[in-house]
Every structure is written in structure tokens, then in C-alpha cells.
Amino acid sequence: MSSSINRVVFAGTRGLATRCLLFVIETSGKDHIAGILGASRYEKTWWRHETSEELWEVADRFGVPFFESIDDVPPLGTFLVSVMWNKIFPPHILARFDGGGINLHPGPLPEYRGSFARTHAILNGEKIFGVTVHYLSERVDRGDIIGELRFPVLPSETALSLDTRAQLYGYALFCQVWLRLLDGSATCRSQDELIAQEKRKACFYPMRTMAALLDSADVPRSAEELGRLYRALYLPPRIEPPKWLVERVMTNEVRTLARDVHLQGKV
């Protein structure tokens, strides 16, 4: 094991984080896990259907210190691993880790920095999506890329189905990258260089963009636009399409069904 990742602090949420943590323990040993950061052991998490074991349960099972706030984590680790962690690590926290850290981002970089990449990819009509593991930096989602996987976006994709598939690809990618970090064969690519070479375009999606989508008014839209917006906002239990959108989509579907039945009757 590389000395820079000898003492790991693992931070994450959702079932994907649990799976990745268990892989780290399996390949590195529990003694190399200095601490685990996750949701409160008293919180009924919205993602509890995704996993049979929360991070705090893994911590208890292996006798690893568990923390519910990054501010409570003492300077006991040299390397930070983040998987679906839902908060930004401030510079003074990142400075604690001499060996740096990595983050699993559920979207392709630098095209989908920020939040809810799955929703925005569907709205943008993307045919290809992806997941990325990158080094942590003071600038959100801008660290050098260590590994990435791209996969097709299906025609009927919803944010939920794309999120589910992204997690499957994300776990596979995380395992590949982690093993390369352990044996020292990991390489990286600068996002700035990819942008400068005009190979990729950078875009950042803040949380307020999602809020604006959910608060958008019922304005004239085509049936195709309505359907795409509905699929992009269908991410239960975290997000549900607004009531007006559900009603518009259902009305359009009824009209389409009635039209098809009418046309069949004329044949």
C-alpha cells in the first residue's frame, strides 16, 4: 500500500458508499481505516432502501471511529476518500490530509460539475453519460481525473434509472481506481488541460438550478418537452415532479391514447 493512503478517512452517503467502504476494508484491511464520516446513526435516511448496512453500522462492526460532522474528525488520517458525500470539504479540512484525497462523482467531468448531473443530462438530451473519480481540490469537482467510465443514456431514461445505473458503473470504477492507487499505477489527467485542448466543455450546475426547475411555472411546452422534464425530475424518494407537470403529462398521454384508438377505428 502506498504510504500516502495508509490512514484513510472515508466519507459518504447511500448504499454505494457502503459498498465502496467494504471494498476498501477488504483490500486494505480495517486497521488502515482511521475514521468513517456519515449520516447520523439516529437518522432515518432516505436511501435506506439501497443498503442493508449504513456506514455507522460498518464502523461499529469493525471497531472504527465514526463521526457525523467533518468538524468532529480529528487529524488522524492522511488520505480522504469521498463517495456520494453531500457536503463541500472546505480548504482547512482538505489541508489536514497530507496525502490528498479522492472523490467519486456521479457524472462526467468537467461537463457536469455540481449537483443532480443525472437530471441535467436528460434535460440536455445527452446520449452518453458517465461517472468519474478525481482528486479532491479546493475548487469543487475540478481536481485531476484518475478514472472515468462512459455509458449510453437510454431513450426512456429517467433521473432515477440513470442514477441507479450510474451507481453500478460508479462502484466498478471505484474498485478499479482504488486498486491502482494501492499498487501505485494510478495516473491522472488535468481537467484544465482537457478544456484548453477544446476536448471538453466545463459546466457547473448549482443546487439552485434544481430548485428553479421544481418551481417552474406551467407554461406552454410541447409534449416532447413535457415528457423530458418529467423524466428529468423523476427521482423518488428524493425528488418528485411537480403536480402541474404530472397532470400535464397524464393529460397528454390520455389524448394520445384516445387519438390512437380513434385512428384504429377508422382502419
Number of C-alpha atoms within 10 A of each C-alpha: 13 10 10 17 23 18 20 25 25 27 28 25 19 23 21 19 25 25 17 23 24 15 17 22 14 10 14 18 12 19 13 17 25 22 23 24 24 23 21 15 14 7 8 9 13 11 14 13 10 13 14 9 14 23 28 22 15 16 20 11 9 14 13 18 15 25 21 15 12 16 8 10 18 11 13 14 22 20 23 26 25 25 26 17 20 13 10 12 17 13 11 9 15 17 15 16 20 13 18 17 22 23 24 29 26 27 26 20 27 22 18 24 20 19 19 21 26 28 23 19 21 26 17 11 11 14 12 13 22 23 26 25 29 24 21 22 19 15 11 13 24 19 23 21 21 22 21 21 16 14 13 11 20 14 10 11 16 23 25 20 17 25 19 14 16 23 21 13 19 25 19 13 19 24 16 14 22 22 17 15 17 18 10 11 9 14 12 13 13 15 22 16 12 15 14 11 10 9 9 15 15 14 12 16 15 13 11 10 14 17 10 10 14 17 11 12 11 12 6 8 11 10 13 10 13 18 20 21 23 23 21 27 26 20 20 12 9 10 14 15 18 17 10 12 19 15 11 17 19 13 12 16 14 12 12 12 12 12 12 11 11 11 10 9 8 6 5
